[in-house]
Amino acid sequence: MGFEDRQYTREDSMFGGDRTGLAQFSIVAILIAINFIVWIADTFSPVVVKIPEAGVYVHWVSSWLRLDTGRPWMIWTFLTYGFTHASIESSIWHIIFNMFVLFMFGRPVAERLGRYEFLRFYLSAIVFAGLAFFFWYLIIGERGSCVGASGATMAVLILFILWYPHQKLYLMGVVEVPAWLMGAGVIGYDLLRAFSPNSEVAWQAHLGGALFAWLYLHFEWNFRWMGSLTEWIPKRKGNLNIYNPDTRSTKSDQLRVEGDRILAKISEEGEESLSRKERKTLEKYSKMLRSEK
């Protein structure tokens, strides 16, 4: 059964019902919001570098967050560059395209990995892609700078494709292609960019993100040891129904409680954390919900 057919899924939306605070939003929604907040803050900050003929406008916020191979001591930029995008004067499509990819493919990937593991995967992909970019310029002896979530969103996209290679996707919303073909096209495009001496695309970060996704899946990496770094994200509480223990519980009541518990577990730890027994219980719960409609 494909991810789009899982009718028992309740965490596939951007919002979490009646939850409060950050816990009511999916981790994908939170990441998208952070990216736009940083971009807006950068837009209203002073311009520190202005080269109109080259279409280069660097604002103050971006100047401190972008990854610059000539400033390796600014260690925080190996992460913060992934939340910084081209200025509004240069291109508004940079952030829109990256956030679109994150929105479309981040949700099913986050569903499978779980809320916290997805966050750890995403942040690690930013750093890995940044290191790929940095060491490339270190090897060729030139200086370069990089902004954008493209490395991380590429990792998310490629991980989705590796999981669902035959999933049908639509190019430009029109042409239907299998996911693996889209992945091959995206990687091929970046490889062509590698042979373009004047390329303004950070293809090194893109390919670094793709490689990171492959390594993550191939070696079955798990970043739960980084748990303390994601404790600031509130946990989601399952919509558990509380029943009076003094009253006689029906089988459907028990199934509903157990189903909600398993859904909460998926939200926090990912679908792959479920045991065989829990998967069977979830299937029964799914059938019960469908019969109630």
DOGU-449780 format. One record per residue (C-alpha): x, y, z; residue in one letter; residue number from 1; chain. Coordinates in pm, 1 decimal. Layout:
N
+----------+----------+----------+---------+-----+--------+
|       c1 |       c2 |       c3 | residuo | num | cadena |
+----------+----------+----------+---------+-----+--------+
|        X |        Y |        Z |       A | NUM |      A |
...
+----------+----------+----------+---------+-----+--------+
This chain:
293
+----------+----------+----------+---------+-----+--------+
|       c1 |       c2 |       c3 | residuo | num | cadena |
+----------+----------+----------+---------+-----+--------+
|      0.0 |      0.0 |      0.0 |       M |   1 |      A |
|    146.2 |    336.1 |   -101.5 |       G |   2 |      A |
|    177.5 |    625.5 |    141.5 |       F |   3 |      A |
|   -104.1 |    813.1 |    -30.2 |       E |   4 |      A |
|   -346.4 |    526.4 |     40.3 |       D |   5 |      A |
|   -296.9 |    519.9 |    415.4 |       R |   6 |      A |
|   -632.1 |    636.9 |    536.6 |       Q |   7 |      A |
|   -536.9 |    587.0 |    899.5 |       Y |   8 |      A |
|   -288.1 |    873.4 |    873.2 |       T |   9 |      A |
|   -381.6 |   1175.3 |   1080.8 |       R |  10 |      A |
|    -51.4 |   1361.7 |   1082.8 |       E |  11 |      A |
|    -23.1 |   1423.7 |    707.9 |       D |  12 |      A |
|   -154.0 |   1779.5 |    724.3 |       S |  13 |      A |
|     33.3 |   2096.8 |    809.0 |       M |  14 |      A |
|   -168.1 |   2143.6 |   1126.3 |       F |  15 |      A |
|   -248.6 |   1919.7 |   1417.9 |       G |  16 |      A |
|   -608.8 |   1986.7 |   1507.6 |       G |  17 |      A |
|   -675.3 |   2113.7 |   1857.3 |       D |  18 |      A |
|   -316.3 |   2097.3 |   1980.8 |       R |  19 |      A |
|   -163.4 |   2418.6 |   2111.9 |       T |  20 |      A |
|    168.5 |   2596.5 |   2057.6 |       G |  21 |      A |
|    429.7 |   2460.9 |   1816.7 |       L |  22 |      A |
|    299.8 |   2108.7 |   1874.2 |       A |  23 |      A |
|     -4.3 |   2185.1 |   1657.1 |       Q |  24 |      A |
|    218.4 |   2224.5 |   1350.2 |       F |  25 |      A |
|    400.5 |   1954.6 |   1156.2 |       S |  26 |      A |
|    780.0 |   1971.3 |   1159.4 |       I |  27 |      A |
|    767.9 |   2053.3 |    787.2 |       V |  28 |      A |
|    543.9 |   2355.0 |    855.5 |       A |  29 |      A |
|    781.3 |   2475.3 |   1127.4 |       I |  30 |      A |
|   1085.0 |   2450.3 |    897.6 |       L |  31 |      A |
|    905.1 |   2633.7 |    616.9 |       I |  32 |      A |
|    800.8 |   2908.7 |    859.6 |       A |  33 |      A |
|   1158.3 |   2950.7 |    987.3 |       I |  34 |      A |
|   1288.5 |   2984.0 |    631.9 |       N |  35 |      A |
|   1036.7 |   3254.0 |    544.5 |       F |  36 |      A |
|   1093.7 |   3439.2 |    873.0 |       I |  37 |      A |
|   1468.7 |   3452.8 |    806.8 |       V |  38 |      A |
|   1408.5 |   3560.1 |    446.0 |       W |  39 |      A |
|   1173.9 |   3841.0 |    551.8 |       I |  40 |      A |
|   1416.2 |   3954.9 |    823.3 |       A |  41 |      A |
|   1693.2 |   3960.4 |    563.8 |       D |  42 |      A |
|   1474.8 |   4157.3 |    320.0 |       T |  43 |      A |
|   1426.7 |   4437.9 |    572.0 |       F |  44 |      A |
|   1789.8 |   4444.3 |    685.5 |       S |  45 |      A |
|   2040.2 |   4688.4 |    524.5 |       P |  46 |      A |
|   2210.4 |   4601.2 |    195.5 |       V |  47 |      A |
|   2584.9 |   4555.9 |    253.8 |       V |  48 |      A |
|   2687.6 |   4445.7 |    -97.1 |       V |  49 |      A |
|   2522.1 |   4585.2 |   -407.9 |       K |  50 |      A |
|   2627.6 |   4494.8 |   -764.1 |       I |  51 |      A |
|   2318.4 |   4570.0 |   -980.0 |       P |  52 |      A |
|   2479.9 |   4470.8 |  -1311.3 |       E |  53 |      A |
|   2546.7 |   4123.2 |  -1171.1 |       A |  54 |      A |
|   2214.6 |   4103.2 |   -989.7 |       G |  55 |      A |
|   2394.0 |   4068.1 |   -656.4 |       V |  56 |      A |
|   2235.0 |   4212.4 |   -344.5 |       Y |  57 |      A |
|   2359.7 |   4088.8 |     -8.0 |       V |  58 |      A |
|   2170.7 |   4205.4 |    300.0 |       H |  59 |      A |
|   2312.0 |   4225.2 |    651.3 |       W |  60 |      A |
|   2133.8 |   3914.4 |    784.9 |       V |  61 |      A |
|   2244.2 |   3705.4 |    491.1 |       S |  62 |      A |
|   2602.3 |   3828.7 |    523.2 |       S |  63 |      A |
|   2623.5 |   3670.5 |    869.2 |       W |  64 |      A |
|   2436.0 |   3351.4 |    789.4 |       L |  65 |      A |
|   2564.5 |   3256.6 |    442.5 |       R |  66 |      A |
|   2836.9 |   2996.7 |    399.0 |       L |  67 |      A |
|   3153.3 |   3161.7 |    266.9 |       D |  68 |      A |
|   3454.3 |   2939.2 |    199.2 |       T |  69 |      A |
|   3678.7 |   3234.3 |    276.4 |       G |  70 |      A |
|   3543.8 |   3251.3 |    634.6 |       R |  71 |      A |
|   3570.6 |   2893.2 |    769.1 |       P |  72 |      A |
|   3595.5 |   3022.6 |   1126.8 |       W |  73 |      A |
|   3226.9 |   3123.2 |   1108.3 |       M |  74 |      A |
|   3138.5 |   2765.4 |   1196.2 |       I |  75 |      A |
|   2767.4 |   2835.4 |   1250.1 |       W |  76 |      A |
|   2725.4 |   2918.0 |    881.2 |       T |  77 |      A |
|   2758.7 |   2548.9 |    791.4 |       F |  78 |      A |
|   2404.9 |   2520.9 |    928.7 |       L |  79 |      A |
|   2254.5 |   2868.8 |    898.8 |       T |  80 |      A |
|   2319.0 |   2899.3 |    524.6 |       Y |  81 |      A |
|   2044.2 |   2638.7 |    480.8 |       G |  82 |      A |
|   1787.3 |   2882.5 |    621.7 |       F |  83 |      A |
|   1904.2 |   3177.9 |    412.2 |       T |  84 |      A |
|   1799.1 |   3242.5 |     53.2 |       H |  85 |      A |
|   1866.2 |   3479.7 |   -233.5 |       A |  86 |      A |
|   1752.7 |   3834.5 |   -164.0 |       S |  87 |      A |
|   1421.1 |   3962.6 |   -292.8 |       I |  88 |      A |
|   1608.5 |   4180.1 |   -544.6 |       E |  89 |      A |
|   1790.6 |   3876.7 |   -686.6 |       S |  90 |      A |
|   1513.9 |   3615.7 |   -705.9 |       S |  91 |      A |
|   1199.9 |   3541.6 |   -510.0 |       I |  92 |      A |
|   1177.7 |   3201.1 |   -678.3 |       W |  93 |      A |
|   1478.5 |   3065.0 |   -490.0 |       H |  94 |      A |
|   1294.7 |   3033.5 |   -160.1 |       I |  95 |      A |
|    957.0 |   2954.2 |   -318.7 |       I |  96 |      A |
|   1092.2 |   2656.2 |   -514.4 |       F |  97 |      A |
|   1286.2 |   2516.8 |   -218.0 |       N |  98 |      A |
|    989.0 |   2545.3 |     14.8 |       M |  99 |      A |
|    760.6 |   2389.4 |   -246.2 |       F | 100 |      A |
|    987.5 |   2084.0 |   -266.9 |       V | 101 |      A |
|   1002.8 |   2065.1 |    112.9 |       L | 102 |      A |
|    624.6 |   2091.3 |    136.6 |       F | 103 |      A |
|    554.4 |   1827.7 |   -129.5 |       M | 104 |      A |
|    811.6 |   1564.8 |    -33.4 |       F | 105 |      A |
|    892.1 |   1653.5 |    325.7 |       G | 106 |      A |
|    549.9 |   1546.4 |    455.0 |       R | 107 |      A |
|    561.7 |   1179.8 |    341.5 |       P | 108 |      A |
|    928.1 |   1152.3 |    442.7 |       V | 109 |      A |
|    854.1 |   1301.6 |    785.6 |       A | 110 |      A |
|    562.4 |   1060.0 |    823.5 |       E | 111 |      A |
|    794.2 |    765.9 |    768.4 |       R | 112 |      A |
|   1091.0 |    892.3 |    969.4 |       L | 113 |      A |
|    894.2 |   1052.1 |   1249.4 |       G | 114 |      A |
|    889.1 |   1413.0 |   1366.7 |       R | 115 |      A |
|   1226.1 |   1421.0 |   1539.7 |       Y | 116 |      A |
|   1427.6 |   1190.6 |   1316.7 |       E | 117 |      A |
|   1313.9 |   1394.8 |   1015.5 |       F | 118 |      A |
|   1439.9 |   1712.7 |   1181.8 |       L | 119 |      A |
|   1773.9 |   1549.5 |   1259.1 |       R | 120 |      A |
|   1795.1 |   1417.1 |    902.5 |       F | 121 |      A |
|   1715.3 |   1758.8 |    756.6 |       Y | 122 |      A |
|   1966.6 |   1950.5 |    969.7 |       L | 123 |      A |
|   2237.7 |   1690.4 |    907.3 |       S | 124 |      A |
|   2172.2 |   1712.8 |    533.5 |       A | 125 |      A |
|   2228.0 |   2089.4 |    547.8 |       I | 126 |      A |
|   2565.3 |   2043.1 |    716.1 |       V | 127 |      A |
|   2671.1 |   1757.0 |    487.5 |       F | 128 |      A |
|   2577.7 |   1951.7 |    173.2 |       A | 129 |      A |
|   2758.1 |   2258.2 |    308.2 |       G | 130 |      A |
|   3073.2 |   2055.8 |    369.5 |       L | 131 |      A |
|   3054.5 |   1919.2 |     14.2 |       A | 132 |      A |
|   3036.5 |   2275.9 |   -116.2 |       F | 133 |      A |
|   3318.5 |   2393.9 |    112.7 |       F | 134 |      A |
|   3564.6 |   2116.0 |     31.9 |       F | 135 |      A |
|   3504.3 |   2148.4 |   -341.6 |       W | 136 |      A |
|   3615.0 |   2510.7 |   -335.2 |       Y | 137 |      A |
|   3898.4 |   2424.0 |    -97.4 |       L | 138 |      A |
|   4028.3 |   2165.8 |   -346.6 |       I | 139 |      A |
|   4010.4 |   2395.3 |   -650.7 |       I | 140 |      A |
|   4160.7 |   2683.5 |   -451.7 |       G | 141 |      A |
|   3885.4 |   2935.8 |   -513.4 |       E | 142 |      A |
|   3641.9 |   3125.5 |   -292.6 |       R | 143 |      A |
|   3268.0 |   3081.3 |   -307.2 |       G | 144 |      A |
|   2956.5 |   3146.3 |   -101.5 |       S | 145 |      A |
|   2634.6 |   2953.1 |    -70.3 |       C | 146 |      A |
|   2281.5 |   3014.7 |     57.4 |       V | 147 |      A |
|   1962.6 |   2813.3 |     37.3 |       G | 148 |      A |
|   1792.0 |   2496.0 |    152.5 |       A | 149 |      A |
|   1855.7 |   2322.9 |   -180.5 |       S | 150 |      A |
|   2104.1 |   2071.7 |    -37.5 |       G | 151 |      A |
|   1859.6 |   1964.2 |    234.3 |       A | 152 |      A |
|   1553.8 |   1961.5 |      8.7 |       T | 153 |      A |
|   1750.3 |   1757.5 |   -244.2 |       M | 154 |      A |
|   1821.9 |   1505.9 |     31.6 |       A | 155 |      A |
|   1451.3 |   1491.9 |    117.4 |       V | 156 |      A |
|   1355.4 |   1449.3 |   -249.2 |       L | 157 |      A |
|   1611.3 |   1174.4 |   -315.5 |       I | 158 |      A |
|   1518.7 |    985.0 |      1.6 |       L | 159 |      A |
|   1154.6 |    994.0 |   -109.8 |       F | 160 |      A |
|   1252.6 |    865.5 |   -455.0 |       I | 161 |      A |
|   1468.6 |    586.0 |   -309.8 |       L | 162 |      A |
|   1171.1 |    472.8 |   -102.7 |       W | 163 |      A |
|    909.0 |    516.9 |   -374.2 |       Y | 164 |      A |
|   1091.6 |    493.4 |   -711.5 |       P | 165 |      A |
|    776.0 |    406.9 |   -906.3 |       H | 166 |      A |
|    550.3 |    667.1 |   -748.5 |       Q | 167 |      A |
|    388.9 |    877.7 |  -1023.4 |       K | 168 |      A |
|    487.0 |   1245.6 |  -1015.1 |       L | 169 |      A |
|    390.2 |   1534.0 |  -1240.4 |       Y | 170 |      A |
|    646.7 |   1763.0 |  -1401.5 |       L | 171 |      A |
|    511.6 |   2117.3 |  -1406.8 |       M | 172 |      A |
|    182.4 |   1963.8 |  -1299.2 |       G | 173 |      A |
|    129.7 |   1818.9 |  -1646.9 |       V | 174 |      A |
|    367.7 |   1540.2 |  -1755.5 |       V | 175 |      A |
|    339.7 |   1218.4 |  -1553.8 |       E | 176 |      A |
|    672.5 |   1046.8 |  -1482.9 |       V | 177 |      A |
|    794.8 |    785.9 |  -1233.4 |       P | 178 |      A |
|    982.7 |    927.1 |   -936.3 |       A | 179 |      A |
|   1309.2 |    759.0 |  -1033.0 |       W | 180 |      A |
|   1308.9 |    939.3 |  -1368.7 |       L | 181 |      A |
|   1261.5 |   1275.6 |  -1200.2 |       M | 182 |      A |
|   1550.3 |   1194.9 |   -965.7 |       G | 183 |      A |
|   1774.1 |   1101.4 |  -1257.3 |       A | 184 |      A |
|   1681.3 |   1424.3 |  -1434.7 |       G | 185 |      A |
|   1754.6 |   1641.9 |  -1131.5 |       V | 186 |      A |
|   2092.6 |   1479.2 |  -1065.8 |       I | 187 |      A |
|   2178.2 |   1487.5 |  -1435.9 |       G | 188 |      A |
|   2099.6 |   1859.4 |  -1447.7 |       Y | 189 |      A |
|   2334.6 |   1926.6 |  -1156.9 |       D | 190 |      A |
|   2609.0 |   1719.4 |  -1319.4 |       L | 191 |      A |
|   2574.5 |   1932.1 |  -1633.3 |       L | 192 |      A |
|   2602.1 |   2242.6 |  -1416.3 |       R | 193 |      A |
|   2932.6 |   2106.1 |  -1288.9 |       A | 194 |      A |
|   3078.9 |   2154.0 |  -1637.6 |       F | 195 |      A |
|   2958.3 |   2512.4 |  -1659.8 |       S | 196 |      A |
|   3239.2 |   2744.5 |  -1543.0 |       P | 197 |      A |
|   3001.6 |   3034.0 |  -1474.8 |       N | 198 |      A |
|   2726.8 |   2837.9 |  -1303.2 |       S | 199 |      A |
|   2551.6 |   3033.9 |  -1028.3 |       E | 200 |      A |
|   2388.1 |   2719.4 |   -891.1 |       V | 201 |      A |
|   2552.5 |   2547.3 |   -593.0 |       A | 202 |      A |
|   2545.3 |   2209.5 |   -762.8 |       W | 203 |      A |
|   2804.8 |   2082.2 |   -515.9 |       Q | 204 |      A |
|   2554.8 |   2124.3 |   -230.4 |       A | 205 |      A |
|   2277.9 |   1965.6 |   -438.9 |       H | 206 |      A |
|   2484.7 |   1655.8 |   -514.6 |       L | 207 |      A |
|   2606.7 |   1650.9 |   -154.9 |       G | 208 |      A |
|   2245.4 |   1636.7 |    -38.2 |       G | 209 |      A |
|   2165.1 |   1356.0 |   -282.7 |       A | 210 |      A |
|   2469.0 |   1158.6 |   -165.0 |       L | 211 |      A |
|   2368.6 |   1211.4 |    196.9 |       F | 212 |      A |
|   2022.1 |   1063.4 |    132.8 |       A | 213 |      A |
|   2175.1 |    757.7 |    -34.0 |       W | 214 |      A |
|   2424.7 |    706.4 |    249.3 |       L | 215 |      A |
|   2149.2 |    747.5 |    508.9 |       Y | 216 |      A |
|   1938.6 |    476.3 |    349.5 |       L | 217 |      A |
|   2220.0 |    244.1 |    239.8 |       H | 218 |      A |
|   2392.3 |    231.4 |    578.4 |       F | 219 |      A |
|   2063.5 |    250.6 |    769.4 |       E | 220 |      A |
|   2174.8 |    552.2 |    967.6 |       W | 221 |      A |
|   1970.6 |    669.1 |   1263.0 |       N | 222 |      A |
|   2032.3 |    998.3 |   1442.6 |       F | 223 |      A |
|   1846.6 |    929.8 |   1765.0 |       R | 224 |      A |
|   2173.5 |    990.5 |   1952.2 |       W | 225 |      A |
|   2122.0 |   1356.4 |   1857.4 |       M | 226 |      A |
|   1794.8 |   1361.4 |   2051.4 |       G | 227 |      A |
|   1901.4 |   1638.4 |   2290.3 |       S | 228 |      A |
|   1936.3 |   1876.6 |   1995.6 |       L | 229 |      A |
|   1566.8 |   1846.7 |   1909.0 |       T | 230 |      A |
|   1411.9 |   1861.3 |   2255.0 |       E | 231 |      A |
|   1309.5 |   2222.8 |   2194.2 |       W | 232 |      A |
|   1039.5 |   2100.3 |   1953.6 |       I | 233 |      A |
|    728.8 |   2021.7 |   2162.9 |       P | 234 |      A |
|    603.0 |   1667.4 |   2148.8 |       K | 235 |      A |
|    265.5 |   1594.9 |   2000.7 |       R | 236 |      A |
|     11.0 |   1440.9 |   2226.6 |       K | 237 |      A |
|   -208.7 |   1175.9 |   2076.2 |       G | 238 |      A |
|   -581.9 |   1236.7 |   2068.7 |       N | 239 |      A |
|   -642.9 |    960.7 |   2319.6 |       L | 240 |      A |
|   -993.6 |    909.3 |   2444.6 |       N | 241 |      A |
|  -1010.3 |    855.5 |   2819.1 |       I | 242 |      A |
|  -1262.4 |    602.1 |   2940.7 |       Y | 243 |      A |
|  -1386.9 |    540.9 |   3290.4 |       N | 244 |      A |
|  -1218.2 |    223.0 |   3418.0 |       P | 245 |      A |
|  -1526.3 |    141.2 |   3622.2 |       D | 246 |      A |
|  -1736.7 |    103.7 |   3309.6 |       T | 247 |      A |
|  -1718.8 |   -188.3 |   3074.1 |       R | 248 |      A |
|  -1506.7 |   -103.7 |   2771.0 |       S | 249 |      A |
|  -1611.0 |   -234.8 |   2433.5 |       T | 250 |      A |
|  -1369.2 |   -382.3 |   2180.2 |       K | 251 |      A |
|  -1413.8 |    -78.5 |   1956.1 |       S | 252 |      A |
|  -1322.9 |    151.6 |   2245.2 |       D | 253 |      A |
|  -1009.5 |    -48.3 |   2314.4 |       Q | 254 |      A |
|   -916.1 |    -48.0 |   1946.6 |       L | 255 |      A |
|   -969.6 |    328.1 |   1927.2 |       R | 256 |      A |
|   -741.8 |    392.7 |   2225.5 |       V | 257 |      A |
|   -472.6 |    159.7 |   2092.2 |       E | 258 |      A |
|   -503.0 |    304.4 |   1741.5 |       G | 259 |      A |
|   -459.3 |    659.9 |   1867.6 |       D | 260 |      A |
|   -156.7 |    551.4 |   2069.3 |       R | 261 |      A |
|      3.2 |    397.7 |   1761.5 |       I | 262 |      A |
|    -70.4 |    710.3 |   1554.1 |       L | 263 |      A |
|    101.2 |    920.8 |   1820.0 |       A | 264 |      A |
|    398.1 |    683.2 |   1804.2 |       K | 265 |      A |
|    416.8 |    722.8 |   1425.6 |       I | 266 |      A |
|    417.6 |   1100.4 |   1466.7 |       S | 267 |      A |
|    712.2 |   1089.2 |   1706.2 |       E | 268 |      A |
|    917.2 |    789.6 |   1592.2 |       E | 269 |      A |
|    810.2 |    718.0 |   1234.8 |       G | 270 |      A |
|    621.9 |    434.3 |   1071.9 |       E | 271 |      A |
|    925.9 |    205.3 |   1068.1 |       E | 272 |      A |
|    927.8 |    198.0 |   1449.6 |       S | 273 |      A |
|    606.2 |     -9.2 |   1454.5 |       L | 274 |      A |
|    607.4 |   -376.3 |   1542.2 |       S | 275 |      A |
|    419.7 |   -633.2 |   1332.6 |       R | 276 |      A |
|    147.0 |   -649.4 |   1596.3 |       K | 277 |      A |
|    105.9 |   -270.7 |   1594.7 |       E | 278 |      A |
|     80.0 |   -267.5 |   1215.1 |       R | 279 |      A |
|   -200.2 |   -523.8 |   1226.3 |       K | 280 |      A |
|   -378.2 |   -324.8 |   1495.2 |       T | 281 |      A |
|   -347.8 |    -11.7 |   1283.9 |       L | 282 |      A |
|   -497.4 |   -188.7 |    984.8 |       E | 283 |      A |
|   -796.2 |   -293.3 |   1197.8 |       K | 284 |      A |
|   -828.0 |     61.7 |   1325.5 |       Y | 285 |      A |
|   -818.1 |    194.7 |    970.5 |       S | 286 |      A |
|  -1097.6 |    -37.8 |    864.8 |       K | 287 |      A |
|  -1306.7 |     65.6 |   1163.4 |       M | 288 |      A |
|  -1264.5 |    436.6 |   1081.5 |       L | 289 |      A |
|  -1361.9 |    378.5 |    718.2 |       R | 290 |      A |
|  -1672.7 |    185.2 |    821.1 |       S | 291 |      A |
|  -1781.7 |    475.9 |   1042.6 |       E | 292 |      A |
|  -1781.6 |    724.7 |    754.6 |       K | 293 |      A |
+----------+----------+----------+---------+-----+--------+
